Amino acid sequence: MSENSQFSFGPATGIGSMPGGDAREAARTVTGSFETFPHLPELPARGPGADMIGRTAGLLVELYARVEPSGWRLGDRPGRDTRRARSWLGEDLDALEEFTQEYRGPLKVQAVGPWTLAAALELRNGEAALSDPGACRDLAASLAEGLRLHLAEVRRRVPGARIVLQLDEPSLTAVLRGQVRTASGYRTHRAVDRQIVEATLRDVVGAHDGGPVVVHSCAPDVPFALLRRAGAAAISFDFSLLTERDDEVIGEAVEGGTRLFAGVVPGTDGPLSDPGGSVMGVRTLWRRLGLRPGLLPEAVTLTPACGLAGASPEYARRALAHCVRAARSLADNPE
């Protein structure tokens, strides 16, 4: 944690997904918007295999998934869906490499975390892998190995970058609370023990060999303390979903050196306030916590509230630019 807390994150970045299907256009937009902290864009509009679950399933080692009418299902061998997922990821990496020549600084790549993956991938019987503890262990081990290979590939392509790994865990709270529905929809899978959830996350976080990992969830009630114990250097969340009962864990996180990725810009089309207005809530939180205003730029990275796959291309470009301007406003006037 101490090494990660010294890592220099950028003042603003994106979550991951972008609208459209043109990898070069997405890479140009992201690298042009976030000159000091770009990320690898994801383009789910291309179809199965470009969605977050299919994309991460394509990274797995010795586990394969295919598309069924009900969703992604684990199978015995790589098929067309796996090949398509890997091909699209290769296209995205080619585009990123083209637009990051000579880049030096933090660069973020995203993958689905082990628990959201276990809640989404089906076993042969049609139930989620979450229903089988052994399957969850195998999935996490396969994911960790796949991430090691993926991160090595990104380092090879963008050798000047300091890689930040983002694990997307929107289903994590539902997993902890036993709220993930069974295939029939009539029942829910039992809650997974918090210590098992934490240990599994710690193992997957460890795939980044000492590099910083940010865990993202745009669901309510993000388990900040659990994620910090699991080794997350930063936590990414939809700022509008915070309540005052989160104050204590947020304060502890900041004082413990955990960076906050605050999602302050809406992820779908709508009017954008002035940059100062977008960070008013962040300043208010800081005052409420009694934290030093000058700490804000050191502790907070601004992002959209969630991915931008559902936005129009024009709004997505404006939203990214707005994050950068809002971060500048926060740095210039932290009080």
C-alpha positions in Angstrom: 0.0 0.0 0.0 2.8 2.5 0.8 4.3 2.0 -2.7 0.9 2.5 -4.3 0.1 5.6 -2.2 3.2 7.2 -3.7 2.1 6.5 -7.2 1.2 9.6 -9.2 -2.3 9.3 -10.7 -3.6 11.9 -13.1 -6.2 14.5 -12.1 -8.9 13.0 -14.4 -9.6 9.9 -16.5 -12.4 7.9 -18.0 -14.1 4.7 -16.6 -13.6 2.6 -19.7 -16.5 2.2 -22.2 -17.1 4.6 -25.0 -19.9 4.8 -27.7 -19.5 3.6 -31.2 -17.3 0.9 -32.8 -14.3 2.7 -34.2 -11.2 1.7 -32.1 -8.9 4.4 -33.6 -11.5 7.2 -33.1 -12.0 6.1 -29.4 -8.3 6.0 -28.8 -7.8 9.4 -30.4 -10.6 10.9 -28.2 -9.4 9.4 -25.0 -5.7 10.2 -25.4 -6.5 13.7 -26.7 -8.8 14.4 -23.7 -6.7 12.8 -20.9 -3.1 13.8 -21.8 -1.8 12.9 -18.4 -4.0 9.8 -17.5 -5.5 8.1 -20.6 -7.2 4.7 -20.5 -7.8 1.8 -22.9 -11.3 2.4 -24.4 -13.9 -0.4 -24.5 -16.5 -0.4 -27.3 -19.4 -2.7 -26.3 -21.6 -1.5 -29.2 -19.6 -3.8 -31.5 -21.5 -6.8 -29.9 -20.8 -9.9 -27.9 -17.1 -10.1 -27.1 -16.7 -6.4 -26.9 -19.0 -6.2 -23.8 -17.3 -6.1 -20.4 -18.0 -9.7 -19.5 -17.1 -11.1 -23.0 -14.0 -9.0 -23.1 -12.7 -10.3 -19.8 -13.8 -13.9 -20.6 -11.4 -13.6 -23.5 -8.5 -12.9 -21.1 -9.1 -16.1 -19.1 -6.4 -18.8 -19.2 -7.5 -22.4 -19.8 -11.2 -21.4 -19.3 -13.4 -20.4 -22.3 -16.8 -18.9 -22.7 -19.4 -18.7 -25.4 -22.5 -16.7 -25.9 -25.8 -18.5 -25.2 -29.3 -16.9 -25.3 -29.1 -16.4 -21.6 -25.6 -14.8 -21.6 -22.0 -16.0 -21.4 -21.4 -19.7 -20.5 -18.2 -21.5 -19.7 -17.2 -24.3 -22.1 -14.4 -26.7 -22.8 -12.6 -25.0 -25.7 -12.1 -21.7 -27.4 -14.7 -21.0 -30.0 -15.8 -18.2 -32.3 -16.9 -15.9 -29.4 -13.5 -16.2 -27.6 -11.6 -15.5 -30.9 -13.8 -12.5 -31.6 -13.2 -11.1 -28.1 -9.5 -11.5 -28.4 -9.5 -10.0 -31.9 -11.3 -6.8 -30.8 -9.0 -6.4 -27.8 -6.1 -6.7 -30.2 -7.6 -4.0 -32.4 -8.1 -1.7 -29.3 -4.5 -2.3 -28.2 -3.2 -1.5 -31.7 -5.1 1.8 -31.7 -3.9 2.7 -28.2 -0.3 1.9 -29.1 -0.6 4.2 -32.2 -1.8 7.2 -30.1 0.5 6.7 -27.1 3.9 6.8 -28.9 6.5 8.2 -26.6 3.9 8.5 -23.8 5.2 8.5 -20.2 2.9 8.5 -17.3 -0.1 6.6 -15.8 -2.2 4.5 -18.2 -5.3 2.6 -17.1 -6.6 -0.7 -18.4 -9.9 -2.3 -17.2 -11.1 -5.8 -16.7 -14.1 -7.3 -14.8 -13.3 -8.3 -11.3 -13.6 -11.9 -10.0 -17.0 -11.5 -8.2 -18.9 -9.7 -10.9 -17.4 -12.3 -13.4 -18.6 -15.1 -11.2 -22.1 -13.6 -10.9 -22.3 -13.2 -14.7 -20.7 -16.3 -16.2 -22.8 -19.4 -16.3 -21.8 -23.0 -15.6 -22.9 -25.8 -17.9 -26.1 -26.2 -15.9 -27.1 -22.6 -16.6 -26.5 -21.3 -13.0 -23.9 -18.6 -12.3 -20.4 -19.7 -11.4 -21.2 -17.9 -8.1 -23.2 -20.9 -7.1 -20.1 -23.2 -6.9 -17.2 -22.2 -4.6 -14.8 -24.4 -6.6 -15.8 -22.7 -9.8 -15.2 -19.3 -8.2 -11.7 -20.3 -7.2 -10.8 -21.6 -10.6 -12.3 -18.5 -12.3 -10.3 -16.1 -10.0 -7.0 -18.1 -10.6 -7.6 -18.1 -14.4 -8.4 -14.4 -14.3 -5.3 -13.5 -12.3 -3.1 -15.4 -14.8 -4.8 -13.8 -17.8 -4.4 -10.4 -16.3 -0.6 -11.0 -15.8 -0.3 -11.8 -19.5 -2.5 -8.8 -20.6 -0.6 -6.3 -18.4 2.7 -7.6 -19.8 1.4 -7.1 -23.4 0.3 -3.5 -22.6 3.7 -2.8 -21.1 5.4 -4.1 -24.2 3.2 -1.9 -26.5 3.5 1.3 -24.3 6.8 0.9 -22.6 6.9 4.4 -21.1 3.5 3.9 -19.3 3.0 3.1 -15.6 0.0 0.8 -15.8 -3.0 1.2 -13.5 -5.3 -1.9 -13.4 -9.0 -1.2 -12.9 -11.2 -4.1 -11.8 -14.9 -3.5 -12.5 -17.0 -4.9 -9.7 -20.6 -3.5 -10.1 -22.1 -6.8 -8.7 -19.8 -6.9 -5.6 -22.4 -5.5 -3.1 -25.1 -7.9 -4.4 -22.7 -10.8 -4.0 -21.9 -9.8 -0.4 -25.7 -9.4 0.4 -27.0 -12.5 -1.3 -28.9 -10.5 -3.9 -27.7 -12.2 -7.2 -30.7 -14.0 -8.7 -30.6 -17.6 -9.7 -31.3 -18.7 -13.3 -35.0 -19.2 -12.5 -35.2 -15.7 -11.1 -37.2 -16.9 -8.2 -34.4 -17.3 -5.7 -31.1 -15.6 -5.0 -27.6 -17.1 -4.5 -26.5 -17.2 -0.9 -24.2 -14.4 0.3 -20.5 -15.1 0.0 -18.5 -14.9 3.2 -16.8 -11.5 3.3 -13.4 -13.0 4.2 -13.6 -15.2 1.1 -14.6 -12.2 -1.1 -11.7 -10.2 0.3 -9.1 -13.0 0.0 -10.1 -13.6 -3.6 -9.9 -10.0 -4.5 -6.5 -9.7 -2.9 -5.2 -12.6 -5.0 -6.5 -11.0 -8.2 -5.2 -7.5 -7.2 -1.8 -9.3 -6.7 -1.7 -10.1 -10.4 -0.5 -6.6 -11.0 2.8 -7.3 -9.3 2.9 -4.4 -7.0 1.3 -1.9 -9.4 -1.7 0.2 -8.4 -5.2 -1.3 -8.7 -8.4 0.7 -8.7 -11.7 -1.1 -8.0 -14.7 0.5 -9.7 -18.4 0.1 -8.9 -21.1 2.5 -9.9 -23.6 0.6 -7.6 -24.7 2.0 -4.2 -23.0 1.0 -1.0 -19.5 0.3 -2.3 -17.6 -1.7 0.5 -14.7 0.8 0.8 -13.1 -0.8 3.9 -13.2 -4.3 2.4 -11.6 -3.1 -0.9 -8.9 -1.2 1.0 -8.0 -4.4 3.0 -7.9 -6.3 -0.3 -5.1 -4.0 -1.5 -7.0 -1.5 -3.7 -4.8 1.6 -4.1 -7.9 3.6 -5.3 -11.7 3.2 -5.3 -13.9 4.4 -8.2 -17.5 5.2 -7.6 -20.5 7.3 -8.6 -20.2 10.3 -6.3 -24.0 11.0 -6.5 -24.7 7.7 -4.7 -22.7 8.6 -1.6 -24.6 9.4 1.6 -23.4 10.9 4.9 -23.2 7.5 6.4 -20.3 6.9 4.0 -18.4 9.8 5.6 -16.4 7.7 8.1 -15.1 5.1 5.6 -14.3 7.8 3.1 -12.3 9.8 5.7 -10.5 6.7 6.8 -9.7 5.8 3.1 -8.2 9.3 2.4 -6.2 9.3 5.6 -4.9 5.8 4.8 -3.6 6.9 1.4 -6.4 5.4 -0.7 -7.1 7.6 -3.8 -10.7 8.4 -4.6 -11.9 8.2 -8.3 -15.0 10.4 -7.9 -17.6 10.0 -10.7 -19.0 13.5 -10.9 -20.0 13.8 -14.5 -23.2 12.0 -15.7 -22.6 9.0 -17.9 -25.5 9.6 -20.3 -26.5 12.7 -22.4 -27.8 15.7 -20.5 -26.8 19.2 -19.6 -23.4 19.7 -17.9 -23.1 22.3 -15.2 -20.1 24.6 -15.1 -16.9 22.8 -14.0 -16.9 24.4 -10.5 -20.5 23.2 -10.0 -19.5 19.6 -10.8 -17.1 19.5 -7.9 -19.1 21.5 -5.4 -20.2 18.2 -3.7 -16.6 17.0 -3.4 -15.6 20.3 -1.7 -18.6 20.0 0.6 -17.6 16.4 1.5 -14.1 17.6 2.3 -15.3 20.3 4.6 -17.7 17.9 6.3 -14.8 15.4 6.9 -12.5 18.3 8.2 -9.8 17.4 5.7 -7.2 19.9 4.5 -8.4 21.5 1.2 -4.9 21.4 -0.3 -5.1 17.6 -0.1 -7.9 17.4 -2.6 -5.9 17.3 -5.9 -3.5 14.7 -4.2 -6.4 12.5 -3.1 -9.0 12.7 -5.9 -9.2 11.8 -9.6 -12.3 13.0 -11.4 -14.2 10.7 -13.8 -17.6 10.2 -15.3 -20.1 8.5 -13.0 -19.9 5.3 -15.0 -19.0 4.1 -18.5 -20.1 6.2 -21.5 -21.3 3.3 -23.8 -24.9 4.6 -23.6 -23.9 8.2 -24.4 -23.8 9.9 -27.8 -20.3 10.3 -29.3 -20.7 14.1 -29.0 -21.7 14.0 -25.4 -18.9 11.5 -24.6 -16.3 13.9 -25.9 -17.8 16.8 -23.9 -18.0 14.7 -20.7 -14.3 13.7 -20.9 -13.3 17.4 -21.5 -15.6 18.4 -18.6 -13.8 16.0 -16.2 -10.5 17.7 -17.1 -11.9 21.2 -16.6 -13.5 20.2 -13.3 -10.2 18.7 -12.1 -8.5 22.0 -13.0 -11.2 23.9 -11.0 -10.6 21.7 -8.0 -6.8 22.2 -8.1 -7.1 25.9 -8.6 -9.7 26.5 -6.0 -9.8 23.5 -3.5 -11.9 25.6 -1.0 
